[in-house]
């Protein structure tokens, strides 16, 4: 009897997940419906107009989708030269040493810093630097946001990559060493081919993180509703347009913002799903 | 000829090692740059009154700046709001998360558990701003106003997957013999879970809860559309309320209050990093 109650209680607790996730999708879909119905699904996604003058309201998500993709990809590019060395340092060169544990504590702490503080630092330190270096006149923009985003995703990419690099079997590496390979050659010819898919998947998950990052991007991207024409120009990401305008939006604009949220939700869900699937496969092999 | 080639390879090997070390070390720079900046600009704002007084109005702050005095007031309203919302979220998220995690650990092969496990990943990866707008639709719209309740619902949804995962993972790495011994002694499954497995997993679950708290305590985006913010100390849970990250956002946007940013950020940063380090230390200790 007791076992039965126990099972029912656990099952009931587990039901919370389908309820919450179903509720998220339901809320987003019902409130995004108006925008999609008004503008048409594909027109909404491909229109670059975002104007809320009364009577001539026109909302399209393209500038923000572009902004999100640009910041995310740039962040990924800036992140790799740092996260890969960290992963090699922790998972190969100094595996299980004090130095590795210090470095992984440092990256853990980086992961713990709230995004609003990253935003402040980017705004008060990095932005003036970019102005001084004459990279862009206003300082804020896609580039500034991406640089800080890159720092934010380094810990995620590095710690997961290190895990896979650590798992490369020693006898494979020893085989290469016994043939006279140097450590750099072992890394290139043995570690990367074996751990490669796992390392790759950690970058997919890092992308998933960067896509939805809100406060940092909102504080640094410059908040203009146009399609950014270069990496130094200002723009808005899907998350930052929501953060900026949700509080004051009503009716059609409200629905359009929810629609952007829905699109962002599905993009991140899709990327995360791919990442998780790849990790599972990499772990099995 | 051959020796040149070998020298070349050895040089490449060395270059690789130094590049890895250099770039790995560079990764630490932002941490210290951020810590340093927040510490240097914020330390002189921390005082007793900073933690006991609410935020000043923009007018009061302007007057103080004009008179060349330090801005009066502090972030007590934010600290109290954060504690109230975090407390409410934790009270619901911890038991639900542990039970749900126990379900996943007990039924690893059931189809439903796989779905739940997948949804946990989905929710964990969902951007916090989306949790914010969804909670707005769920709670703020029907209640016809922003409230501490709405804020804690958003935090609850964000904490849940983190607690589920840490519970599940900790329970799964416990030796099976532990559970079997409990069952062999005649305990039913609920009793074995409560008296044997959960106590043995306490360390891991506790670490997970600490990490979940440190993750959501700095969240700003989900609170902007749910708790909204409030400039005085308030304990009502059905009214708008402030939180420390919300105050930082407010100070950032209000030129008169900008001086207060660094004190508030320093407080938040120290709190979050201490929680993080404590969790990591405890995890290591319990693993041994």
Interface residues (C-beta under 8 A of the other chain):
Chain A: X2 X3 X5 X6 X7 X9 X10 X11 X12 X13 X14 X16 X17 X18 X20 X21 X23 X24 X27 X28 X31 X81 X82 X83 X84 X85 X86 X88 X89 X90 X93 X103 X105 X106 X107 X108 X109 X110 X112 X113 X114 X115 X116 X117 X118 X119 X120 X121 X123 X124 X125 X151 X154 X158 X182 X183 X184 X185 X187 X208 X211 X212 X213 X214 X215 X219 X239 X242 X243 X246 X247 X257 X258 X261 X264 X265 X268 X269 X272 X273 X276
Chain B: X9 X10 X12 X13 X15 X16 X17 X19 X20 X21 X22 X23 X24 X26 X27 X28 X30 X31 X33 X34 X37 X38 X95 X96 X99 X100 X102 X103 X104 X106 X112 X113 X115 X116 X119 X120 X121 X122 X123 X125 X126 X127 X128 X129 X130 X131 X132 X133 X134 X136 X137 X138 X157 X160 X164 X188 X189 X190 X191 X193 X214 X215 X217 X218 X219 X220 X221 X224 X225 X245 X248 X249 X252 X261 X265 X268 X269 X272 X273 X275 X276 X277 X280
